[in-house]
Amino acid sequence: MGDELLEGLDRQDLLSERALSKLRWRCRRGLLENDLFIERFFNRHAREMTVGQARGMYVLMDLSDNDLMDLLMKRKPLSSEIESEEASEVLTMLMA
């Protein structure tokens, strides 16, 4: 689900540079539209990103490109299987 660099850390801890770099790599998508949302997210939030937000991003990145786009375009809600406080927070940040 997430990255081993996040294990054992408090969700409020700031993300390390190494963990942020690995997350950015994991967030590369096949749909340009998704990449645009994600790049804007990192431009706005990378410096103050927390471990909890990174965990939420990893949950969202496990979705298919089309499912992620449906969430970002508000065509469907976050499913109960993946709904978490962290994923919901990051989804809100991505859509802002």
Stockholm file with secondary structure:
# STOCKHOLM 1.0

chainA/1-96         MGDELLEGLDRQDLLSERALSKLRWRCRRGLLENDLFIERFFNRHAREMTVGQARGMYVLMDLSDNDLMDLLMKRKPLSSEIESEEASEVLTMLMA
#=GR chainA/1-96 SS CCCGGGTTCCTTSBCCHHHHHHHHHHTCCSSHHHHHHHHHHHHHHGGGCBHHHHHHHHHHHTSCHHHHHHHHTTSSCCCTTTCCHHHHHHHHHHHC
#=GC SS_cons        CCCGGGTTCCTTSBCCHHHHHHHHHHTCCSSHHHHHHHHHHHHHHGGGCBHHHHHHHHHHHTSCHHHHHHHHTTSSCCCTTTCCHHHHHHHHHHHC
//
